[in-house]
C-alpha cells in the first residue's frame, strides 16, 4: 500500500472514508461508487470491499457471491460475475504479484449500520493471490499479509 494513504490496519472505515484516503473523492462531495471492487490505476491498487452477509435487496439472486474467511490469513472471494480469468481484470487479479499491483481487502459482516449510515468495513490490509477456480465469477483465495484479528475471524466465520 502506498505510504501516503492514511489507512490503519484493522481500523474501520466507511466507503467514502476509504475513497477519500486515496484522493478519489473530496470529503465534502461523497462518491456514488456502489460496487464492491475498485481499481485505482494511479496507485496500481485494487480495493475489494466485501459484505459477508448478503442482503436480498442489495444482491441479485443470480450472483450470490461466496465470500468468507478460510483461516486467519486466507480469504475466499468471488469476482464480479462478468469477470473471466482471461479478461484484463481477471489477469490483473491472477498475476497481481508478478505485475506489481496491490490488492487491499476490506470486510464487514453486514451492511446494516447503527442508525448513522451503513456499517463500516474492517481494513484487513494487503493480500496476495494464492489460487483460483472457475470462471464468471472467478473464485480466488487471497493470502493476507497480516492475520485478521481473532475475534473478527471468529464472528466472520459464523456469519459466512
C-alpha positions, 0 to 999 in steps of 0.5 A: 500500500502506498505510504501516503494513504492514511489507512490503519490496519484493522481500523474501520472505515466507511466507503467514502472514508476509504475513497477519500484516503486515496484522493478519489473523492473530496470529503465534502462531495461523497462518491456514488461508487456502489460496487464492491471492487475498485481499481485505482490505476494511479496507485496500481491498487485494487480495493475489494470491499466485501459484505459477508452477509448478503442482503436480498435487496442489495444482491441479485439472486443470480450472483450470490457471491461466496465470500468468507474467511478460510483461516486467519490469513486466507480469504475466499472471494468471488469476482464480479460475475462478468469477470473471466480469468482471461479478461484484463481484470481477471489477469490483473487479479491472477498475476497481481504479484508478478505485475506489481499491483496491490490488492487491499481487502476490506470486510464487514459482516453486514451492511446494516449500520447503527442508525448513522449510515451503513456499517463500516468495513474492517481494513484487513490490509494487503493480500496476495493471490494464492489460487483460483477456480472457475470462471464468471465469477472467478473464485480466488483465495487471497493470502493476507499479509497480516492475520485478521484479528481473532475475534473478527475471524471468529464472528466472520466465520459464523456469519459466512 
